[in-house]
Amino acid sequence: MTHVELEITAELVRDLVRDQHPDLADHPVRLGARGWDNQLWRLGDDLAVRLPWATGSADALLRKEHSWLPTLAPRLPLPVPVPQRLGEPSERFPRPWIITTWVPGTPADLAPVTRAADAAGSLAAFLTALHQPAPSGAPTGRGRGGPLADRADHFESGLTEAIELGLIDDPDGVRAVWHDAVTAPEWTGPALWLHADLHPANVLTAGGTLCGVVDFGDLCAGDPAYDLAAAWLLLPDDTAEQCYAAYQPALDAATVRRARGCAMARALGGILIGDAGVHGRPGGKPTWGPPAHAALRRLIATAA
């Protein structure tokens, strides 16, 4: 993980906007959030500025969002942060940055879903709309959306660490769900557009249901199971199946099995970040732990 040496402040953001997008210079600036890869600063009431502050890959991810998300956003039934302007590296700030629309709501790791049926339908509608065949030039997923077997070593090392730290009560149950997913038939359909990072901190809620999806930096093409995993992390008990039933086209059993495996990997990562306090990683939060533990419990129950 690498941080820019220059501290990101409201004054810096104002200066960057004034230098490169002077027509927006009169908009007030205030901190929105500090995420894993980027800091988010409000720009007036309707816009936001995202600046990379960690991970060397963040620059390319912002440029990818700027290139692809405006063409996808109009068909999505939930609000998303649509890129409006691109900021180039300069003497003030040595990395690219973007201005997007602002999406109101509270991250689901802070305000979990309570209206289960409504959220299940909203998630299914969002994924149905997003999961369309991607063009040949679509970005690849750096392992996301590909065969689960390719991530087996990474999964096992994470599970071993969680066991050693005493964070997993039923490692056999975890492995059972993962093995069932890895041995399921692989995706043979076209590579579909994926959000590829649908954990609770990237999904917004209001009034107990979903109201927006943010952070499309990992946007890529691949197996829809990778996104369908989100049902296990975002929705209350006994609700993932409602989401899957509403998703179109109808899901085959192999995709559901792979989705459970993807969800288990995501839950394991959330537990390590939330509970183990992986030091030196900006964006890691204790609030990531509870939804990850809940998802792990739900998933193990499916293997019983």
LUMPA-166112 format. One record per residue: x, y, z of N, C-alpha, C, O in turn. Coordinates in steps of 0.2 Angstrom, whole numbers, plus 2048, in hexadecimal, padded with zeros to 3 digits. Example, Ala and Ser with C-alpha at 12.3 -4.5 7.8 and 13.67 -1.06 7.14 Angstrom:
2
8427E482783E7EA8278427F08278477EF82A;8407F58238447FB824840800827843806828;
This chain:
304
8047FA800800800800804806800809806804;80380B7FC8078117FC8028177FC7FD8177F9;80481C8008008228018048287FD80A8287FD;80082C7FA8048327F88078367FD803836803;80C8397FD80F83C80280C84380380C845809;8098467FE80584C7FF7FE84B8037FA847801;7FD84E8087F784D80C7F18508087F2856805;7EC84D8077E684F8047E18538087DF85080D;7E08598077DC85E80B7D78618077D7861800;7D286480A7CD8688067D086D8027CE86F7FC;7D58708057D98768017DC8737FB7DB8767F5;7DF86D7FB7E286A7F57DC8687F07DD86A7EA;7D78667F27D28647ED7CF86A7EA7CE86A7E4;7CE86F7EE7CC8767EB7D08787E67CE87B7E0;7D78787E77DC87A7E37DC8767DC7DD8797D7;7DB8707DD7DB86B7D77D586D7D27D686D7CC;7D086D7D67C986F7D27CA8767CE7C88777C8;7CD87B7D27CD8817CF7D28817C97D18857C4;7D887D7CA7DD87D7C57DA87A7BE7DB87C7B9;7D78747BF7D58707B97CE8717B77CC86F7B1;7C98737BC7C28737BA7C08797BD7BB8797C2;7C287F7BB7C08857BE7B98877BF7B788B7C3;7B58847BA7AE8867BA7AA8837C17A58847C2;7AE87E7C47AB87B7CA7AF87E7D07AD87B7D6;7B38837D07B78857D57B38887DB7B58897E0;7AD88A7DA7A988D7DF7A58887E37A188A7E8;7A58827E17A287D7E57A587C7EC7AC87B7EC;7A287B7F17A587A7F87A88737F87A586E7F5;7AD8727FC7B186B7FC7B18698047B286D808;7AF8638057AF86080B7B185880B7AF855806;7B48558107B684E80F7AF84A80F7AB84B813;7AF84580B7AA84080B7AC83A80E7A9837813;7B283680C7B483080F7BB82F80D7BD831808;7BE82B8117C582880F7C482180E7C381D813;7C581E8087C48178067CA8148067D0816808;7CA80E8037D08098027D580C7FD7DB80D7FF;7D380E7F77D78117F27D78187F27DC81B7F0;7D181B7F37D08227F27CD8267F77CA8237FC;7CE82D7F77CA8317FC7C58347F87C68367F2;7BF8357FB7B98387F87B883F7FB7B783F801;7B78447F77B684B7F97B084E7F67AF84D7F0;7AB8507FA7A58537F77A78597F47AB85D7F6;7A485B7EE7A48617EA79E8647E979A8627E4;79C8687ED79586B7ED7908657EF7928617F3;78A8667ED7858617EF78485B7EA7828557ED;78685B7E47858567DF78B8537DC78A84E7D9;7918557DE7978527DB79C8507E179B8517E7;7A184C7DF7A68497E37AC8497E07AD8477DA;7B284A7E37B98497E17BC8437E47BC8427EA;7BE83E7DF7C28387E27C98397E07CB83A7DA;7CD8387E57D58387E47D88327E77D68307ED;7DC82F7E37E08297E67E582B7EC7E88307EB;7E58277F17E98297F67ED8227F97F18237FD;7EB81D7F67EF8167F87EE8127F27EA8137ED;7F380D7F27F38087EC7F580B7E67F280F7E3;7FA8087E37FD80B7DC7F880A7D77F880D7D2;7F38057D77EF8037D27E98087D27E58087CD;7E880C7D77E28117D77E28157D17DC8177CF;7E78187CE7E781C7C97E48197C37DF81C7C0;7E68137C17E38107BB7DB80E7BC7D780F7B8;7DA80D7C37D380B7C47CE8117C37C98117C1;7D18177C57CD81D7C47CC81F7BD7C78217BA;7D181E7B97D181F7B27CC81A7AE7C881C7AA;7CC8147B17C780F7AE7C08117B07BC8117AB;7BF8137B67B88167B77B681B7B27B081B7B0;7BA8207B27B98267AD7B78247A67B38277A3;7BB81F7A47BA81C79D7B481879C7B0819797;7B28147A17AD80F79F7A68117A37A180F7A0;7A68137A97A08147AD79B8187AA7958177AA;79C81E7A77978227A479381E79F78D82079E;79581979B79181679678D81079978880E797;78F80E79F78B8097A378680C7A87808097A8;7878127AA7838147B077C8157AE7778147B2;77A8187A77738197A676E8137A67688147A7;77180D7A676D8077A676C8047AD7687FF7AE;7708077B27708047B876A8077BD76980D7BC;7668037C07608057C47628087CB75D80B7CE;7688087CD76A80C7D376F8117D17738107CD;76F8177D577381C7D477B81A7D577C8167D9;77F81C7D078681B7D178A8217D07878267CD;7908227D27948287D17978297CA79C8267C8;79382C7C679582D7BF79B8327BE79A8387C0;7A08307BB7A68347BA7A483A7B57A18397B0;7A68407B77A48467B37AA84A7B17AA84C7AB;7B084A7B47B684D7B27BC8497B47BB8457B9;7C18497B17C88467B27CD84B7B47CE8507B1;7D084A7BA7D584E7BC7DC84B7BB7DD8457BC;7E184F7B87E784C7B67EC84D7BB7EC8527BF;7F28497BB7F784A7C07FA8517BF7FA8547B9;7FC8547C47FF85B7C480485C7C98068577CD;8078627CA80C8637CF8098637D680C8617DB;8028657D67FF8657DC7FD85E7DF7FE85C7E5;7FC85A7DA7FA8537DC7FC84E7D67FA84F7D1;8008497D88048457D28008407D080383B7CC;7F983F7D17F58397CF7EF83C7CB7ED8417CD;7EC8387C77E583A7C47E083A7C97E08367CF;7DA83D7C87D583D7CD7CE83F7C87CF8417C3;7C983D7CB7C383E7C77BD8427CB7BD8427D2;7B98457C87B38487CB7AD8447C87AC8437C2;7A98427CD7A383E7CC79D8417CE79D8467D2;79783E7CD7918407D079183D7D77958387D9;78E8417DC78D83E7E378783A7E478283C7E1;7888347E77838307E87818307F078682D7F4;77C8327F277A8327F977882B7FC7768277F8;77A82A80277882480577E82280A78282680B;77D81D80E78181B81378481481178081080F;78B81381278D80C81078A80781478880881A;7898018117857FC8147897F881A7867F581E;78F7F981A7937F78207917FB8267927F982C;78F80182578D80682B78580682C783806832;78180482777A8048277777FE8237767FF81D;7777F88267757F282376E7F282076A7F6823;76D7EE81B7667ED8197617EB81E7637E6822;75B7EE81E7567EB8237507E981F74C7E5821;74F7EC8197497EB81574C7E581074D7E780A;74C7DF81274F7DA80E74C7D98077507D8802;7467D88077437D68007447DC7FB7457DB7F5;7437E27FD7447E87F974C7E87F774D7E97F1;7507E77FB7577E77FA7597E17F575D7E27F0;7567DB7F67587D67F27567D77EB7597D67E6;7507DA7EA74D7DC7E37527E17E07537E17DA;7547E67E47587EC7E175F7E97DF7617EB7DA;7627E57E37687E27E17687DE7DB76C7DE7D6;7627D97DA7617D57D57607DA7CE7637D87C9;75D7DF7CF75B7E37C97627E77C77637E87C1;7667E97CC76C7EC7CA7717E77C77747E97C2;7727E17C97767DD7C67747DA7BF7787D97BB;76D7D97BF76A7D87B876C7DD7B376E7DB7AD;76B7E37B576D7E97B07747E97AF7767EB7A9;7787E87B47807E97B37837E37AF7877E47AA;7807DD7B07837D77AD7817D67A677D7D17A5;7847DA7A27837D979B7897D879778F7DA79A;78A7D47927907D378E7947D978D7927DE78B;79B7D878F79F7DE78F7A37DE7887A47D8785;7A57E37857A87E377F7AF7E07807B27DF785;7B27DF77A7B97DB77A7BE7DF77D7C37DC780;7BE7E677D7C37EA7807C17EC7887C57F078B;7BD7E878B7BB7EA7927C17E87967C57E3795;7C27EB79C7C77EA7A07C77E37A47C17E07A5;7CC7E07A57CD7D97A97CD7DB7B07CE7E07B2;7CB7D57B47CA7D67BB7D07D57C07CE7D47C6;7D67D47BD7DB7D37C27DA7CD7C77DB7CD7CD;7D77C87C47D57C27C87CE7C27CA7CB7BD7CB;7CA7C87CA7C37C87CB7BF7C67C57C07C87C0;7BA7C27C77B67C07C17B87BA7BD7B57B87B8;7BE7B77BF7C17B27BC7C07AB7BF7BC7AB7C4;7C37A67BD7C279F7C17C479F7C87C97A27CA;7C079D7CC7C179D7D47C87997D57CB79A7DA;7C97947D17CF7907D27D57947D27DA7927D5;7D57997CE7DB79E7CE7DC7A17D47E27A47D5;7D77A27D97D87A57DF7D97A17E57D87A37EB;7DA79A7E47D97957E97DF7967EE7DE7967F4;7E57987EC7EB7997F07EA79F7F47EB79F7FA;7E77A47F17E67AA7F57E17A97FB7E17AB800;7DB7A57F97D67A47FD7D97A08037D77A1809;7DD79B8027DF7968077E479A80C7E4799812;7E879F8097ED7A280D7E97A78127EA7A8818;7E37AA80F7DF7AE8137DC7AA8197DB7AD81F;7D97A48177D67A081C7DB79E8217D979E827;7E179C8207E679A8247E77A08297E779F82F;7E87A68277E97AC82B7E37AD8307E47AE836;7DD7AC82D7D77AD8317D77A88377D57AA83D;7D87A28357D879D83A7DE79E8407DC79D846;7E47A083E7E97A18427E77A78477E97A784D;7E37AC8457E17B18497DB7B084D7D97B4851;7D87AA84C7D27A88507CC7AB84E7C77AC852;7CC7AD8477C67B18457C17AC8417BB7AF840;7C27A68407BE7A183D7BC79C8427C0798844;7B579B8437B37958477B278E8447B3789847;7B178F83D7AF78883A7B37888337B078982E;7BA7878337BE78782D7BC7828287BC783822;7B977C82B7B77778277B17798237B077781D;7AC77D8267A677F8227A878481D7A6784818;7AD78981F7B078D81A7B378A8147B178B80E;7B77858157BA78180F7B577D80B7B577C805;7AF77B80F7AA77780B7A777B8067A6779800;7A57828087A27868037A77887FD7A57887F8;7AD7897FF7B278B7FA7B37857F57B37867EF;7B477F7F87B57797F47AF7787EF7B07777E9;7A97797F17A37787ED7A377D7E77A177B7E2;7A57837E97A57887E47AB7877DF7AA7887D9;7B17857E17B67847DC7B577E7D87B877E7D2;7B17797DA7B07737D67AA7747D27A87707CE;7A677A7D27A177B7CE7A377C7C77A977F7C6;79F77B7C27A177C7BB7A27847BA79F7887BD;7A77867B67A978C7B57A47907B07A178D7AD;7A57977B17A079B7AC7A379A7A57A879B7A4;79E7987A179F79879A79C79D79579C79D78F;7987A17987957A67957997AC79379F7AC794;7977B179079B7B778E79D7BB79479A7BA799;7A37BE7947A57C27997A07C879A79F7CC796;79D7C87A07987CD7A279B7D37A67A07D27A9;7997D97A579B7DF7A979A7DD7B17957DB7B3;79F7DE7B579F7DD7BC7A17E47C07A57E77BD;79E7E57C57A07EA7CA7A77E87CD7AB7EB7CD;7A67E17CF7AC7DE7D27AF7E07D87B47DE7DA;7AB7E47DC7AD7E67E37A77E87E77A77ED7EB;7A27E47E779C7E57EA79C7E37F17987DF7F3;7A07E67F57A07E47FD79C7EA80079A7EF7FD;79A7E98067957ED8097977F58097937F9809;79E7F680A7A07FD80A79F80180379F807803;79E7FD7FE79D8007F77958007F57948027EF;7917FE7F978A7FE7F87868037FD788802803;7828077FB77F80C7FF77880A8017748077FC;77680C80776F80B80976C81180B76F81680D;76581180B76181680E75A81380F75781080B;75781581575181281775180A81774C807816;7568078187578008197587FC8137587F6813;7587FF80D7597FC80775F7FF803762804805;7607FC7FD7667FF7F97648057F575E8067F3;76980A7F57678107F276D8137ED76D8187EA;77280F7EC7788117E877D80C7E877E8087ED;78280C7E37888087E378D80C7E178D8107DC;79380C7E47998107E379F80C7E279F8067E2;7A480F7E07AB80D7DF7AB8077DA7AB8017DB;7AB8097D37AC8057CE7B38047CB7B48027C5;7B88057D07BF8047CE7C17FE7CB7C57FD7C7;7BD7F87CE7BF7F27CB7BA7EF7C67BA7E97C4;7B77F47C37B27F27BD7B67EE7B87BC7EF7B6;7B37E87B67B77E37B27B17DF7AE7AB7DF7B0;7B47DA7AA7AF7D57A77B17CE7AA7B77CD7AB;7AC7CA7AB7AD7C37AD7A77BF7AF7A27C17AC;7A87BB7B47A37B77B679E7BA7BB7A07BD7C0;7977BA7BA7937BE7BE7937BC7C57907BF7CA;7957B67C77957B37CD7997B87D27977B87D8;79E7BB7CF7A27BF7D479E7C57D779F7C77DD;7997C87D37957CD7D678F7CA7DA78D7CD7DF;78C7C47D77877C17DB7887BF7E27847BE7E6;78F7BF7E37917BD7EA78E7C37EF78E7C17F5;78D7C97ED78B7CE7F17857CD7F57847D07FA;7817C97F277A7C77F677C7C57FD7787C6801;7817C17FD7827BE8047857C38097847C280F;7887C880678B7CD80B7877D380C7877D6812;7827D480877E7DA8097777D980B7747DD80F;7747D380A76D7D280C76D7CE8127717CA814;7677CF8167667CB81C7657C381B7657C1815;7657C08207647B882075E7B681C7597BA81B;75F7B181875A7AE8147577B380E7527B280D;75C7B780C75A7BC80775E7BB80075B7BD7FB;7647B88017687B77FA7647B47F57647B67EF;7607AF7F775C7AB7F27577AF7EF7557AE7E9;7547B47F274F7B87EF7527BD7EA74F7BE7E4;7587BF7EB75C7C37E675D7BF7E075C7C17DA;7607B87E17617B47DB75B7B27D775C7B17D1;7557B27DB74F7B07D774D7B67D374A7B57CE;74F7BC7D574C7C27D17517C47CB7507C77C7;7577C17CC75D7C37C775B7BF7C07587BA7C0;75C7C37BB75B7C07B47627C17B07667C67B0;7637BC7AC75F7B67AB7607B17B17647B27B5;75B7AC7B175B7A87B77627A47B87657A27B3;7647A47BE76B7A17C076B79A7C07667977C2;7707977BD7717907BD77478E7C47777927C7;7747887C67777867CD77E7877CD7817897D3;7827867C87897877C878B78E7CA79078F7CE;7877937C778979A7C878779C7CF78B79F7D3;7827997D278079A7D97867977DE78879A7E3;7887917DC78E78E7E07947937E07977947E5;7967957DA79C7997D979B7A07DD79F7A27E0;7957A37DD7937A97E07947A87E87977AC7EB;7927A27EA7947A17F279B7A07F379D7A37F8;79F79E7EF7A679D7F07A97A47EF7AD7A67F4;7A77A87EB7A97AF7EA7A77B37F17AB7B77F3;7A17B27F379F7B57F97A37B37FF7A57B7804;7A57AD7FF7A97AA8057B07AE8057B37B080A;7B37AE7FF7B97B27FE7B97B98017BD7BC804;7B37BC7FE7B27C38007B17C48087B47C980B;7AD7BF80B7AC7BF8127B37BE8167B47C281B;7B77BA8147BD7B98177C27BF8177C57C181C;7C27C28117C67C88117C37CE8157C77D1818;7BC7CE8167B97D381A7BB7D28217BC7D7825;7BB7CC8237BD7CA82A7C47CC82C7C57CE831;7C87CA8277CF7CC8287D17D38297D47D682D;7CD7D78257CE7DE8257CB7E182B7CD7E682E;7C57DF82C7C17E28327C37DF8397C37E483D;7C57D983A7C67D68407CE7D68427D07D7847;7D27D483D7D97D383E7DC7DA83E7E27DA840;7D97DF83B7DC7E683B7E37E68377E87E783A;7E27E48317E87E382D7EB7EA82C7E97EE829;7F17EB8307F47F18317F77F482A7F97F0826;7F77FA82A7FA7FE8247F57FE81E7F7800818;7EF7FC81E7EB7FC8187E58018197E080081D;7E68078167E180C8177DA8098147DA80680F;7D580B8187CE8098157CB8038197C580281A;7D07FF81C7CD7FA8207CA7FC8267CC80082A;7C47F98287C07FC82D7BD7F68317BB7F182F;7BC7F78387B97F283C7B17F183A7AF7EB83B;7AE7F68367A77F48347A77EF82E7A27ED82D;7AD7ED82B7AD7E88267AC7E18297AA7DD826;7AD7E08307AD7DA8337A67D78347A57D1832;7A17DB83779B7D88387977D58327957CF832;7977D982C7937D68267977D08247947CB821;79E7D08247A27CA8227A07C482679F7BE823;7A07C582D79E7BF8317977BC8307967B682F;7937C182F78C7BF82D78B7BB8277887B6826;78F7BD82278F7BA81B7927B381C7907AE819;7987B282079B7AC8217967A78247967A1822;7937A982978E7A582C7887A382878779D828;7867A78247807A581F7837A081A78079B818;7897A181778C79D81278D79681578C791812;79079681B79178F81E78B78B81F78A78581E;78578F82177F78B82177D78881B77978381B;77F78B81577C78880F78078180E77E77D80A;78678081178977A81078777481578A76F815;78377681A78177181F77D76C81D77B767820;
